[in-house]
Structures are given as structure tokens and as C-alpha cells.
Amino acid sequence: MASPGVAPIAITFEGISEAGAIPTPVLLAGMLRAAENVSDLIFSPGRQPQIELHGQLIPVQIPGSGTLSADDTRRIASDLIGNNKQAINTLREQGACDISYGLPGKARFRVNIFIQRGSCAIVMRVIPTAIPTFSALRLPGQLAEAANVRNGIILVTGGSGSGKSSTLAALIDRINIEHCYHVLTIEDPIEFLHKHKKSTVHQRELHTDAPSFAMALRSALRQAPRVIMLGEIRDRETLEIILEAAENGHIVLSSMNTLDASKTVDRIVGTFSVPEQQAIRERLARSLRYVISQKLLPKLDGTGRIVAIEILMSNAKTRECIEQSERSGKTLLNAIKASEDEGMQHFDGEIAKLVRNGLVDREIGLSFASNPSELEQELASQSNS
């Protein structure tokens, strides 16, 4: 059944009239053709196949088919997993598994298959075959300098679906184009495929090429990379190794599901016990080079979403806030605002620009703001001036 108010998109397959006769790769390709900029494909028992477009789920109508059955989603899951025994065992033992899947020449997917109410459901994040550029992602120009750091940690943060993987891929590609480095990525699963350019790039996939992030990271320290990219920071052990790698002269890029720079530092420090936290603050202050935080906001004209980016860079003010912890008048946000001439920027300032330029609705902007009341006052003062 279609979602209320959302008309299904009908797709056709030449020479095929029965849904059960549609091979999974053909079905996926058809769903990608249903609309431009599809971000996810979703298969759930009791629903039609769905695409996510600009944050909204839209049903896809398959010829000769109604809603998916549990057998349908189980068959699709089996086709996606193939002979990946590790994924099969993980799904059986843990109720969910992550894999990558590719349609040659069309797209790659980051796939999560999970059990719900005894049946399979599938979410497939679409990963373009082409690595996105800074301009395509509308990244601020000053972020190009992040590709030139000599050592230290660069973190890309934001909620799920905010574009962290794309930004990391663009940064790795910029390094690949401009520097003769050994770049090693550790991902779960591999998303964007990087070719050797000036740099030599090796990509390792969790479970297929390495049993765990921690073991892959420890091995990486003996594999002579200049750059290490870790898909996501998940635990204390990983954080410890990342700090060690940065202190030993490596450039480390990774992502975290945190909303802004301040919460990112709090999450890292809070991962450790209270007696350890001051030492971690000091190490982090020395090693952290950038925190790039992202939010995707719906555009006013309804044509998609636009990114708002907060940028924290390492300078004396930000290092002091990290090392001595935030306090009244000396917060990371204060430090960012005081360093805008160095290329730093904060969310609410960027959201205000989007609202003023007619790209984002005022109420939507306020709903995404870090401090809605302050943003409202700023917008009101600007409209009255």
C-alpha cells in the first residue's frame, strides 16, 4: 500500500511482466531509474519496494506485483549476500549484517540486512560510482587545506545520512591527487572505490580483509601508510589507536555520529574513565586538526537538500578549550566564532546565510539550529536593519 499522500512511481522492465521473474540486479537498476538522486532502496515485507528521495520514502510500483512478501525479501537478501559466509553467520547470530554490493557501471551500495518480526528487511544506501568532488558537494573552499595537513586527526561528523562518507571520500581523493602518499582505508563495508593516482591507495574491508577495526588499525601501523582512513570510530580501543597513530606522525581521517564539534570532543573524552580524561584532553588537543560537522537541510524550492557545515580547526583558542574543557566564555563555539577570519564557521551562522539567501525556509532553519532562540534573534535583527 502506498504511503498516504505519496503516489507510487511505476517502473517497467522490457520483456518482463511478472515481478517474481525479475532478477535482483534488474530490479535494483529499475529502482535507480525511477528518479534522480535516489539515496536509499528499502525492501520490507508488507510494503512495495521503496526509494528514498530527498529524505522522503516513495513506493515503487512493479508490474504484476503488489506488496513484498517475506519470501520476496528473503530471496533478495540471499541474492545480495551470495556466498559471503561471514555475512550469513553474522545475520544468523546477531540478527543483522553489513555488506557491499555493486551493479557494474551503475552504482555501489552499502547494504544492511536485518531480521524484524522473523523476516528479512533490507536497506541499501546508494554509493555513486564516481567519487564526489568538493564543488559537487558544495564544501567550503577552505576545506581544501585539510588535504595538506602533515599529521593529526581529521573528523567528519553528523547524523546518519548527512553525507559524511561522501566528504571523507572527497578528502581522500584530494590527497590522492595532490600527494605521493601511501593511503590505507579500513571500512565496513568499502564504499567509494579509489584508484591509484599520485598516491597508492589500499582499501581493506572489515570481515573480508580484516576481523576487526582494532586489529586492522594495529596492522596499519606496520604497513607504512602516511594516511589512514577509518570508516567510523566505534569504541575506546579504536580511539586509543587513532591517537597513537596521529602522535606517531600519521594523518588519520574518520567519522563519528555526533552533531557538532563540541559534542564530538565530549563523546571522545567521555569514552574514557574520569581519571584518564585530562590526559586524553591533552593528547586530543595536540592531535586534532579539523572537526567538520554536517547537516542536510531541505531546500525551500523542494528540489532536494543543501548542506550546512561547521568547521573547527586547530589553533591556540580551540586547543585551550579542548585541553582545559569548556567553561563560561571559553567554549569551542566561542573559539570558532572568534576565528572566522581563519576559515572556521559555525552551524547557526551558516544556517542564517541559507535562510537570508532564500535557500531554506526560516522555520526549517530554526528546527536545525544549535541554538534556535539565538538564531531567531539574529534573523530578526537582520530583517529589521
C-alpha positions in Angstrom: 0.0 0.0 0.0 1.4 3.5 -0.8 2.1 5.9 1.9 -0.7 8.5 2.4 -0.2 11.4 0.1 2.7 9.8 -1.8 2.0 8.5 -5.2 3.9 5.4 -6.2 6.4 5.6 -9.1 5.7 3.0 -11.7 8.7 1.3 -13.4 8.7 -1.1 -16.3 11.1 -3.9 -17.4 11.4 -4.7 -21.1 10.2 -8.3 -21.7 9.3 -8.9 -18.1 5.7 -8.8 -16.8 5.9 -10.9 -13.6 7.6 -9.5 -10.5 8.8 -12.9 -9.5 10.7 -13.2 -12.7 12.7 -10.0 -12.2 16.3 -10.8 -11.2 17.5 -8.8 -8.2 20.2 -6.8 -10.2 17.5 -5.9 -12.8 15.1 -4.8 -10.0 17.7 -2.6 -8.4 18.7 -1.0 -11.7 15.0 -0.3 -12.4 14.5 1.4 -9.0 17.6 3.6 -9.6 16.0 4.7 -12.9 12.8 5.7 -11.1 14.2 9.1 -10.1 17.4 11.1 -10.0 19.4 11.4 -6.8 17.9 8.3 -5.1 19.7 7.9 -1.8 18.3 4.5 -0.5 16.4 1.4 -1.6 14.2 -0.2 1.0 12.6 -3.7 0.9 10.2 -4.6 3.7 7.6 -7.3 4.0 4.1 -5.9 3.6 5.2 -2.9 1.6 6.0 -2.1 -2.0 9.7 -1.6 -2.7 10.6 2.0 -1.8 13.2 4.6 -2.7 14.3 7.4 -0.5 14.4 10.7 -2.3 15.4 13.9 -0.5 14.5 12.4 2.8 11.1 11.0 1.8 10.1 7.4 1.2 8.3 6.8 -2.2 6.8 3.5 -3.2 7.9 1.9 -6.5 5.2 0.0 -8.4 6.5 -3.2 -10.0 4.5 -4.7 -12.9 2.3 -7.6 -11.8 3.2 -7.2 -8.2 1.7 -5.7 -5.1 3.4 -5.7 -1.8 6.5 -7.7 -1.0 6.2 -10.9 0.9 8.6 -12.4 3.5 9.7 -14.8 0.8 10.4 -11.9 -1.6 12.7 -10.1 0.9 14.4 -13.3 1.9 15.1 -14.1 -1.8 16.5 -10.5 -2.4 18.7 -10.8 0.8 20.0 -14.2 -0.4 20.9 -12.7 -3.8 22.7 -9.8 -2.2 24.7 -11.9 0.3 25.6 -14.6 -2.2 28.4 -16.9 -0.9 29.5 -14.5 1.8 29.7 -17.0 4.7 30.8 -14.3 7.2 27.7 -12.3 6.4 25.4 -15.3 6.6 26.8 -16.3 10.0 26.6 -12.7 11.3 23.0 -12.4 10.2 22.1 -15.7 11.9 24.0 -14.9 15.2 23.4 -11.2 15.5 20.2 -10.6 13.5 21.8 -8.1 11.1 24.8 -7.8 8.8 26.5 -5.2 6.6 27.8 -5.9 3.1 28.7 -4.1 0.0 27.0 -4.8 -3.4 27.8 -3.5 -6.8 25.9 -3.0 -10.1 28.8 -2.7 -12.6 28.8 0.6 -14.3 25.7 1.8 -12.4 26.2 2.0 -8.6 27.5 0.5 -5.5 25.5 0.0 -2.3 26.2 -0.2 1.4 23.7 -2.8 2.5 22.2 -3.6 5.9 20.1 -6.8 6.1 18.3 -7.3 9.4 15.7 -9.5 10.9 12.4 -8.0 12.1 9.4 -10.0 13.3 11.1 -13.1 12.0 11.5 -11.9 8.4 14.2 -10.1 6.4 14.2 -6.3 5.7 16.9 -4.6 3.6 18.2 -1.0 3.4 20.6 -0.2 0.6 22.4 3.1 0.7 23.3 4.2 -2.9 27.0 5.0 -3.3 27.8 6.7 -6.7 30.5 5.1 -8.8 32.2 8.5 -9.2 34.0 9.9 -6.2 32.3 13.3 -5.4 34.3 16.5 -5.8 34.5 19.4 -3.4 32.4 21.5 -5.7 29.8 18.8 -6.3 29.3 18.5 -2.5 29.4 22.3 -2.1 32.1 22.0 0.5 33.6 25.3 1.7 36.8 26.2 -0.3 38.9 26.4 2.9 38.5 22.7 3.5 40.9 22.0 0.6 43.6 22.8 3.1 42.6 19.8 5.2 44.2 17.7 2.5 47.6 19.3 3.2 47.9 18.7 7.0 51.2 17.0 7.8 49.8 14.8 10.6 47.0 14.6 13.1 43.3 13.7 13.1 40.5 15.0 10.8 37.0 14.0 11.9 33.8 14.3 9.8 30.7 14.2 11.9 27.0 14.4 11.6 23.8 12.4 11.9 23.0 9.3 9.8 22.6 10.2 6.1 24.3 13.6 6.4 26.9 12.9 3.8 29.9 12.0 6.0 31.1 9.2 3.7 31.0 11.5 0.7 33.0 14.2 2.4 35.6 11.6 3.5 35.8 10.2 0.0 36.4 13.8 -1.4 39.1 14.4 1.1 40.9 11.1 0.3 40.6 11.8 -3.4 42.1 15.3 -3.0 45.0 13.8 -1.1 45.3 11.1 -3.8 45.5 13.8 -6.5 47.9 16.1 -4.7 50.3 14.0 -2.7 52.6 10.9 -3.3 51.4 9.1 -0.1 50.5 5.5 0.9 46.8 5.7 1.8 45.2 2.9 3.7 41.4 2.7 4.3 39.6 0.4 6.7 35.9 0.3 6.0 32.7 -1.7 6.9 32.0 -2.1 4.1 34.1 -0.5 1.4 32.1 2.3 -0.2 33.8 4.5 -2.7 36.4 2.8 -4.8 39.7 4.8 -5.1 42.1 4.3 -7.9 45.8 4.9 -7.6 46.7 8.4 -8.7 49.7 10.2 -7.2 49.1 8.2 -4.1 48.9 4.5 -3.7 45.6 3.5 -2.1 44.8 0.2 -0.4 41.3 -0.5 0.8 40.5 -3.1 3.4 37.0 -4.3 4.2 36.0 -5.5 7.7 35.4 -9.3 7.9 36.6 -9.9 4.4 40.1 -8.5 4.7 40.4 -8.0 8.5 38.5 -9.4 11.5 38.0 -6.1 13.4 38.7 -2.3 13.2 41.2 -2.6 16.1 43.2 -5.4 14.5 43.2 -3.7 11.1 44.4 -0.4 12.7 47.2 -2.1 14.6 48.3 -3.8 11.5 48.1 -0.5 9.6 50.8 0.9 11.9 53.2 -1.7 10.5 52.1 -1.1 6.9 53.8 2.2 6.4 50.8 4.4 5.5 51.1 8.1 5.6 47.3 8.4 5.6 44.8 6.1 7.4 41.1 6.4 6.8 38.8 4.6 9.2 35.1 4.5 8.2 33.8 5.1 11.7 35.0 5.4 15.2 33.1 2.9 17.3 34.9 2.2 20.6 37.6 3.1 23.1 40.2 0.8 21.7 39.9 2.3 18.2 40.2 5.8 19.7 43.4 4.8 21.6 45.0 3.5 18.4 43.9 6.6 16.4 45.5 8.9 19.0 48.7 6.8 18.9 48.8 6.8 15.1 48.4 10.6 15.0 51.1 11.1 17.6 53.4 8.9 15.5 53.1 11.2 12.5 50.2 9.7 10.6 47.3 11.6 9.1 44.1 9.9 10.3 40.6 10.6 8.9 37.4 9.1 10.3 33.8 9.9 11.1 31.6 10.0 14.2 27.8 10.2 14.6 28.0 13.4 16.6 26.2 16.7 15.9 28.9 19.3 16.2 32.5 19.9 17.3 31.7 20.4 21.0 29.7 17.2 21.2 32.4 15.3 19.3 35.0 16.3 21.9 32.7 15.4 24.7 32.0 12.0 23.1 35.7 11.2 22.7 36.6 12.3 26.2 33.6 10.6 27.8 34.6 7.3 26.3 37.4 7.1 28.9 37.3 6.9 32.7 37.3 10.1 34.7 41.0 9.6 35.9 42.0 9.2 32.3 40.1 12.2 30.8 42.6 15.0 31.4 45.4 13.1 29.7 43.0 12.3 26.8 42.1 16.0 26.6 45.8 16.9 26.4 46.5 14.3 23.7 43.4 15.3 21.7 44.3 19.0 21.8 47.7 18.2 20.3 46.4 15.8 17.7 43.1 17.1 16.5 43.4 19.2 13.3 39.8 19.5 12.0 36.3 18.7 13.0 34.0 19.0 10.0 30.3 18.7 11.1 27.4 18.4 8.6 23.7 18.8 8.4 21.5 18.4 5.4 18.5 20.8 5.3 15.5 20.6 2.9 15.7 23.3 0.3 12.9 25.9 0.1 12.1 25.1 -3.5 11.6 21.4 -2.7 14.3 20.3 -5.2 16.4 18.5 -2.7 18.6 19.2 0.3 21.5 21.6 0.9 24.4 21.2 3.3 25.3 23.4 6.3 28.8 22.8 7.6 30.5 23.7 10.9 34.3 23.8 10.7 36.6 23.7 13.7 40.3 24.0 13.1 43.3 23.6 15.4 44.5 26.9 16.8 45.5 28.2 20.3 41.9 29.0 21.2 40.4 25.7 20.2 43.3 23.7 21.8 42.8 25.6 25.1 39.1 24.7 25.1 39.8 21.0 24.4 42.6 20.7 26.9 41.0 22.7 29.8 37.4 21.7 29.0 34.7 24.3 28.1 33.6 26.8 30.6 31.7 30.1 30.7 33.0 32.4 28.0 35.5 29.9 26.7 33.6 27.3 24.7 34.5 25.7 21.4 31.7 27.7 19.8 33.2 30.9 21.2 36.6 29.9 19.8 35.1 29.1 16.4 33.2 32.5 16.2 36.4 34.3 17.2 38.4 32.5 14.5 36.1 33.0 11.5 38.9 35.0 9.7 40.9 31.8 9.8 38.2 29.9 7.9 36.2 28.5 10.8 32.4 28.6 10.7 29.5 27.5 13.0 26.2 25.9 12.2 23.8 28.7 13.1 25.9 31.3 11.2 25.7 29.1 8.1 22.0 28.4 8.5 21.3 32.1 8.8 23.0 32.6 5.5 20.9 29.9 3.8 17.7 31.5 5.2 18.7 35.0 4.2 19.6 33.8 0.7 16.2 32.2 0.2 17.6 28.7 0.1 16.0 27.4 3.3 12.7 28.1 5.0 13.0 30.1 8.2 11.2 27.6 10.3 13.2 24.7 8.9 16.4 26.6 9.6 15.3 27.2 13.2 14.5 23.5 13.6 18.1 22.6 12.6 19.8 25.3 14.6 22.1 24.5 17.5 20.6 27.4 19.4 17.2 28.3 17.9 16.5 31.3 20.1 19.8 33.0 19.2 19.3 32.3 15.5 15.8 33.7 15.7 17.1 36.9 17.3 19.9 37.1 14.6 17.4 36.7 11.8 15.0 39.2 13.3 17.7 41.8 13.8 18.9 41.4 10.2 15.4 41.8 8.8 14.9 44.9 10.8 18.2 46.5 9.8 
